Amino acid sequence: TTSIRMSLGIIRPDSGTVTILGSHPQRSVLRKVGYLPEERGLPKTKKVIDSLRYLGRLKGMTSTEAVDSATALLDRVGMLEHKLKKIDQLSRGMTQMIQFVAALIHDPEFIILDEPFAGLDPLNVELMKEILHERQRSGTTIMFSTHIMSDVEELCERVALISDGKRLLFGNLAQIRREHGTKSIQVDAEDIPDRLQVHNPKSMGNGTVEYLIEDDRTADSILQSYSEAGIRVDRYERMLPSLNDIFIEEVANARTIS
């Protein structure tokens, strides 16, 4: 959040420099950026459409352009019927969707979202993700900050893991998962070899069992045990660590070193 605020010129760094879209955060550049902050920041006593018109004007739109864009986006997110309500008449989730509209109203090149799904019900989370995918396919760059690793795995191509002000990881998500190696093996088969019974494999349901990779048990040795026992294997899959597992491992290691 602090890094985002510095990149948008909301706060200034004590030292060093920050650039966004290749430039220092100045008005001409920031007009190309859409921002959904973590905190609710809309004026509580203003009507929805008036707030959106004002924010659109700040991004260089005419009053008509801002109202037309706001109306179309409010309709898309199912909030058009509330356009004449004051912000303080809306629920937390509804206010979040209004702020999402505000971030998109000027069709930005770069969208920055800070904990965008906070306060939303599952239907609105899926709707927001759908709209973000549409923007991504049209060429818009999207960055979001979150503590929900499953959302990162679903949406992101590249990730940066920051802990205690230090960057621990940065790069392609799929590559990072591969670099952290296979943590377990899942097998679909009609039985379990006697040799592997002592390892107490975890049942995943529907005939699937999972084995953790340990010093005395490798991925190849697990498959070999099935082969030697003459048990047909319908599925054998190396399971890469989840981003949540990687997060815990990297942060724990960093704090141990420090």
Secondary structure, DSSP 8 states (H G I E B T S, - for coil): -HHHHHHTTSS--SSS---BTTB-S-HHHHTTEEEE-SS--S-TTSBHHHHHHHHHHHTT--HHHHHHHHHHHHHHTT-GGGTTSBGGGS-HHHHHHHHHHHHHTT--SEEEEESTTTT--HHHHHHHHHHHHHHHHTT-EEEEE-S-HHHHHHH-SEEEEEETTEEEEEEEHHHHHHHT---EEEEEESS--HHHHTT--EEEETTEEEEE-BTTB-HHHHHHHHHHHT--EEEEEEE---HHHHHHHHHHHHHHH-
